[in-house]
Amino acid sequence: MQYLLRNQIKYLIVIIVLFSSRAQAQLIKQINFPDHDDDPLRFGISVGGNRSFYNVLHSPRFLSFDSVDVIESINSTGINLAGLVNLRLSNHFDLRGYPLNLVFTEKAFQYRLKTPNLLEDSITIKKVQGITLAFPLQLKFTSDRISNFKVYMLTGGRVDFDLNANSGKKNNNDALVLKKLDYNAEAAIGFHFYFPVFVLTPELKISYGLRNVLSKENSLKYSNIIDDIRSRSITFSLTVE
């Protein structure tokens, strides 16, 4: 009985080894886009979703202001559409840019009022619509390729031009007014998956606003009690090359 069991185990081991060798050989044959990363210039299309908010610093006037009790930035969701250009610098470094990068957001502030009037609720939300034309420039570091997979990290900066800024002045109902230009520092991690007809890249990125984007308007009830507003966002995107 033990002899038969040992033989069965030997046959099983032989089958596993043969199957593994065959699978490995098959995997080697199925390397997709083997020369993809050697191209000096590559292009892609990126679609993503973002979660964004503002970091708010109160003005000294806030302490003496008797109408507003609390100011909070509400997390909001938006979408990103971009065209990618990737310049190869070496085996592990690339320079990336986005000649066309549109970011659609709707950021909002929640005010809790101490003494609302007849036309106001005790909690008031002021929304800031954003259609941003962004110009990122990123340095990317990639690992060695493992079959049809590769991981990378990147860091860089971004200049934002808000096409919808200052709309609060035109339709003003005491809304906040933001500056058109913003500057961001960025960091991300992503993965390349090499398929037979394209390369798919999921990426998770954090953006940190460096500029105070508040356009101070002392005449606006909900603006003059804020001293500093800086943007923050997390973006998940899928890029096809």
Number of C-alpha atoms within 10 A of each C-alpha: 6 7 8 9 10 11 12 12 12 12 12 12 12 12 12 12 12 12 12 12 12 12 12 12 11 11 13 12 9 14 15 19 14 12 7 14 15 12 10 12 15 15 15 17 16 20 17 18 18 20 18 22 22 22 14 18 14 15 15 12 12 17 11 10 13 11 16 21 15 13 21 15 19 16 15 15 16 17 16 19 16 22 17 18 18 20 17 18 14 12 12 13 17 19 18 21 20 21 15 15 20 21 19 18 21 17 21 20 20 15 20 17 18 14 13 14 10 6 5 10 13 13 15 15 16 17 16 19 17 20 17 22 19 23 18 20 17 20 18 23 17 18 14 11 14 9 14 18 18 16 17 17 18 19 17 18 18 20 17 20 19 21 14 15 21 18 16 17 15 8 9 12 12 15 21 26 22 24 16 17 17 20 22 21 17 20 18 19 17 19 19 20 17 21 14 10 9 14 19 18 20 17 20 17 18 19 21 19 22 15 15 19 20 19 18 17 18 11 9 16 14 20 19 20 22 20 17 17 21 19 20 18 19 18 19 18 19 16 20 17 18
